[in-house]
Amino acid sequence: MLSNMQTIEHKILLKGGSVFTETGFLKRDVLLSEGKIQAVEKQIEADLDCEVFDISGCVVSPGFVDLHTHLRQPGDEISETLYSGSQAAAFGGYTSVTAMANTDPVTDDPATVLQLQAMAAPIPIKINIAASITKGRKGETLSPLAELAALGVKLFSDDGIGVQDGQLMRQALLYARNLNVILAQHSEDELYCEQGCVNEGEVSARLGLKGRPAMAEEIMLQRDLTLVRETSSRMHFMHLSSANSISLLKAAKAAGLPVTGEVTPHHISLTESLIESFDTVYKVHPPLRTAQDVYALREAFCDDVIDVLATDHAPHGEERKEQPMDIASPGMLGLQTAFSVAYASICLATEPLRSKDSVGKVDWTNQSLQKSLLREISGSKEQKKIGPGESLQSAKASLSSLLTGIINKMSVVPAKILGLSDHGQYIKAGVAANLCVIDLGGNWELTKEKILSNSSNSPFTNIKLPGVIRHTFAYAIPVLVDTEVRF
Amino acid sequence: MTNVKTGLLDMSDISAVEIRSLIKLASFFSEVAKRPIPKVPVLTGKQVVTAFFEPSTRTRLSFEVAARKLSADVVTFTTATSSLTKGESIKDTALTLRELGGNLLIVRHNCAGVPHQIASWVDIPVINAGDGRHQHPSQALLDCYTISQNFTLTENDFTGLEVVIVGDITNSRVARSCVEAFTTLGARVTLVAGPTLLPAAPVFSANDRVSITEDLDGALATADVVYLLRVQLERMDKNAFPTVREYRTRFGVDRRRSALMKKSAVIMHPGPINRGVEIASDVAEQQNVLIGDQVKNGIAMRMAIIYNLLTSKYEL
């Protein structure tokens, strides 16, 4: 699979773009070779042996780092593999993803972790193998956390289901406290979710579908925040979806608890009313909620109450989706569309999608805003750096500061959480050349043919999306060139 | 009903005008039932398929009798297996039934939306014969027809009629369809149920013709129609009420409660009834209980629905 890749001696010059640096976006040329960014200068002249990419009007961003990816290997290779998922990742600008442990067998022992790490090694996208908190994700006994941490596992989660037993979660937090790992929770108390398949509320009441109430998420979150307070262990909360969860997380952060929060692209862009079409592509856990929740998540994103945008990329074959709503598998694809959806939702403030538009296509682009963002970025003045905790939502939050928030939450922050030193670094000379080139003025559409996953359960397929990931480089190797995957 | 391709899935797809036309057509088919040969040859050569993924006897039989009285051929597909059992997907089943030459699919499933999903996969009309807790439109239509027979109304306008629906509203597809149908025709509806028997979100009270109370005695005094829902223990949440006895005490209609009703008021129930739970056995035998009429009218109304979907020339 590596045969048609350039050798690492090959030099690449990215010319005419704006680069994402610690001090904001700067108009710079970038020279890559030998796996690293060799130079970031106002003007770099191309050598003869240099491949030049004209990227005028584009942004050079750290490659994205996904904290939450289902790659379905081992056990469900028909839905996705490390390889197919990595292709989707490269398309979406990701240079690193984190494979969740809800595989078959569950990734909960050294043998499975080692095997997955070996399988991941030749793939140019860095795949962090996550493992489950509890053996078999059964919520009964702990997985060998220390042994797995020693193999390089950085993130543990039973994702797909939360750890229901509070005392077990408490033990997990205590046990993991000094292992330099992060425990990530899927917050939903299943007691309140029996047979539930959609948000509990107006839509579930009208359709007579059993609900998964926001309360189920909030109750577990509240429990875990108390456990974090008592154990002083770090904890990460995955795919938060309700306005009240945001209030809880905000209060916990204000109290100084070592917690981080994540939202997904779909929870900041889609609403529960889509379920009224009975299209199971919109079924996901936690479920799509109300427009009010969507707005609360977006605000929390802009205010840094939310730290990370993660995809919860969850491929499912048609045979698992073309089922009654109550038994269809929950989850949706996310890697290829994550940036565009975040860009539309946060920067361009598109309306949350409420109903499946069967007549005309949905358009999430906004030419005039996209143009003013480009003007802002390529303007001579250097943007103010947005420090942690500073409000991006403040009345005059510039478009470029909103974009900065997105890039940080898709790269810098998740890399920090995982302790990755080669990923999620500001663009500067000397760091590993894991990066992507974003055409902010460009638009595109995810057609079925463009889906690189082995499954096609994307809810974003008939939507005109803003922002194109033009190129992705993994250790200076072009893995995506002009939106074509090169491995 | 204007959409001949998709069929009858939701009460919200049907206007008051369409409901009234169906009532008129159903009463014509009721006349047919009284003829020496109670059958019309209008659908000869058409094939109606009943696909019941959830056990049901009366609704399936009612549809099949209706189809036969229109001279259609009937193919029956039932499955005793629950939807959780692995095997052929509902999509493959639906496509197979279509390929067997079906002109109309009548679908029941224990999950909301399955008839809608099937309608999106096949190119023939689909009738929703009950999907989970969601909708049961043919039941609501036959109930409208039954009510229309028992009151003096102009042009089947239900304005001025007070309907009281009692019981487990949140788990009832009959309630969802009936509230929509009755209020569309102009009636006022009072739901009698406690918070555990009502949906978490106030979707019913959003309709200004609907009110909600826990006081059954009070509601009975002004009711024209008392519609009792079956206590569906199989669908009910744990602890929706403490005991059957307590349910009966609060929401069951016995002789005392029946005496609170107006002389002209009637009692309806979608069947099958739980004697001694939602309705006392002796009350069930009273003259003003229309359960038998509902079953009989079910055939005529389902003839009207099937006829309407399979004869494109007929304009409502």
HADDOCK unambig.tbl for C-alpha pairs under 7 A between the chains (distance, minus, plus):
assign (segid A and resid 201 and name CA) (segid B and resid 200 and name CA) 6.22 0.50 0.50
assign (segid A and resid 201 and name CA) (segid B and resid 201 and name CA) 5.11 0.50 0.50
assign (segid A and resid 202 and name CA) (segid B and resid 201 and name CA) 5.09 0.50 0.50
assign (segid A and resid 202 and name CA) (segid B and resid 203 and name CA) 6.11 0.50 0.50
assign (segid A and resid 205 and name CA) (segid B and resid 199 and name CA) 5.35 0.50 0.50
assign (segid A and resid 205 and name CA) (segid B and resid 200 and name CA) 6.74 0.50 0.50
assign (segid A and resid 205 and name CA) (segid B and resid 201 and name CA) 6.14 0.50 0.50
assign (segid A and resid 205 and name CA) (segid B and resid 203 and name CA) 6.66 0.50 0.50
assign (segid A and resid 206 and name CA) (segid B and resid 203 and name CA) 6.53 0.50 0.50
assign (segid A and resid 207 and name CA) (segid B and resid 112 and name CA) 6.66 0.50 0.50
assign (segid A and resid 207 and name CA) (segid B and resid 134 and name CA) 4.99 0.50 0.50
assign (segid A and resid 208 and name CA) (segid B and resid 112 and name CA) 6.60 0.50 0.50
assign (segid A and resid 208 and name CA) (segid B and resid 133 and name CA) 4.52 0.50 0.50
assign (segid A and resid 208 and name CA) (segid B and resid 134 and name CA) 4.49 0.50 0.50
assign (segid A and resid 208 and name CA) (segid B and resid 171 and name CA) 6.81 0.50 0.50
assign (segid A and resid 209 and name CA) (segid B and resid 112 and name CA) 6.28 0.50 0.50
assign (segid A and resid 209 and name CA) (segid B and resid 133 and name CA) 6.82 0.50 0.50
assign (segid A and resid 278 and name CA) (segid B and resid 113 and name CA) 5.68 0.50 0.50
assign (segid A and resid 278 and name CA) (segid B and resid 117 and name CA) 6.59 0.50 0.50
assign (segid A and resid 322 and name CA) (segid B and resid 91 and name CA) 6.78 0.50 0.50
assign (segid A and resid 323 and name CA) (segid B and resid 89 and name CA) 6.83 0.50 0.50
assign (segid A and resid 323 and name CA) (segid B and resid 90 and name CA) 6.69 0.50 0.50
assign (segid A and resid 324 and name CA) (segid B and resid 111 and name CA) 6.15 0.50 0.50
assign (segid A and resid 324 and name CA) (segid B and resid 114 and name CA) 5.73 0.50 0.50
assign (segid A and resid 325 and name CA) (segid B and resid 111 and name CA) 6.83 0.50 0.50
assign (segid A and resid 326 and name CA) (segid B and resid 111 and name CA) 6.47 0.50 0.50
